[in-house]
């Protein structure tokens, strides 16, 4: 079995912007299995803007379609304006490409551990100032859960 723990010593504090609770649960489990910290989730861009403390987040995983519409690209722009690199997690890869200037990479759904690990490594490099763009696509069934955690204020 491949070791998917982070190559760097400091775990990333990862936030999810996703309206499907089963996907959030799945991502949370994989993030923590890889040695990173899942610091919370929200299901809309409005909640992200109004209830999230950007200083509590290193990077974010963002879906395109959220509770308040196709606001994932706006969420990515808001995160970038706050110095937080992000990756799209979506089945809408064409839409993601249209908004790719704001993200470090795109993870196709369904999400697999190898595609997530590759993307988290790219996000870690972005935090270090080495911006890279990649598209990760694998296929495995997906599961998630949404909850409010410390990154929410």
N, C-alpha and C positions, 0 to 999 in steps of 0.2 A: 504494500500500500504506500502511495506517495505521501511524504511529509508535507503538509500544507501550512505549517506554522510560519510566521513572518521571518524573513531573513534579517530584519533589523531588530535591535534590542527593545525598542519602545513600542508597545502595542498602540495601534491607532484607536481613537475614539470615533466610532462610526455611528452616524445617524441615518435613519431611513425615512424617506418621504414616499409613502405607498398606502393606497387605500384598501388593499386586500390583506386582511389579518393573517391569512394562511401563509402568504408570501413573506410577510414580516417575520413570522415565527420561524420559517425556514431559514431566512437570511440571518436572523439572530443566532440560531443554533450553529450555522456554518461559521459566522464571524467569531463566535466564542471558541469554537473548536479549533480555529486557526490562531488562537492566542491574542485576538484583538478584543476591544471592549465595545459592546453594543450599548449606546448611551441613550437610545430612545427612538421614537417614531411619531409621525403625525400623518394624517390622511389627506391634508389639503395644503395648498400654498398659503391660504389665509392663516391657518394655524401656525405654519412655519414662521411667517412674518410676525405674528402677534404673541407667540408663546415660547419661542425657542431662543435660548441664549447662545449666540454664535461662538462665544469664548469657550463653551463646553464641548465643541465639536472640532475634530481634525478634518473629517471628510464626510461626504454624504452619498447615499445611493438613492436615486430619484426615478420614479416612474413618470411617464408622460401624462397619462390620464389619471387624474386624482378626483376626489370627491367634488371639488369645485370646478371640474372641467379639465380640459387639456392644458393645465397650468404648470406641468413639469418644467417646460423651458423657462418660464418666469421664475420658478423656484431655483433653478440652476443659476440664473442671472443674479438673483438675490444672494444666493450663497457665494458666488464669485465676488460680488461687491463687498462681501464680508470676509473675503480672503479664504474661503472654504472651497477646496476642489471637490468636484463631484463626478459621478458616473451615472449615466442613464441605465436603468434596469427595465427593459421593455421588450415586448414582442413586436413593437412598431419600429423596426430598424430603419425604414425609409424616413419616417418622421424624425427619428433620432439624428440621422445624417443631415437633415435640413437645419438642425439646431446644434450641430456638433462643435461649433466654435466655443461654446460655453462649457463643454465637458472634457474630462481627461480621456474617458473611454465609454464604450457602450457594452453592456452585458445583455445578451439575448436571453429571453425567457423560452423555455424553463431554465433556471439558473442551476449550474453545477458547481461543485467545489473547485475544480481546476479553473473554470472561467472566473469565478469570484476571486480566487487567490491571485491570478494574473492581474486582474483589475485592481485589487487592493495594493499590489506591488506598484502599479502605475500611479495610483493615488499617493502612495508614500513618496515616490520620486517627485511628484508634483509638489508635495509639501517641501521637499528639499530644493525646489526651484528647477527641476529637470522635467518640464512638461513634455508629455508624450501622448500620442493618440493611438488607441488600438480598439479593435472590435473583437469581442470574445463571444463565441457562439458554441454552445454544447446543448445536449438535450437529455434531461432527466426530469421526472415529475417534480412539481414545486408545491411547497406548503408555506404558510405564513401566519403571524399573529401580531396585532397592533397593541401597543400599550404606551402610557405616558411614563416617562422616566426622567432622571435628573436633568437632562439637557433641556427639558421643558421648564419654563419659569412660571 
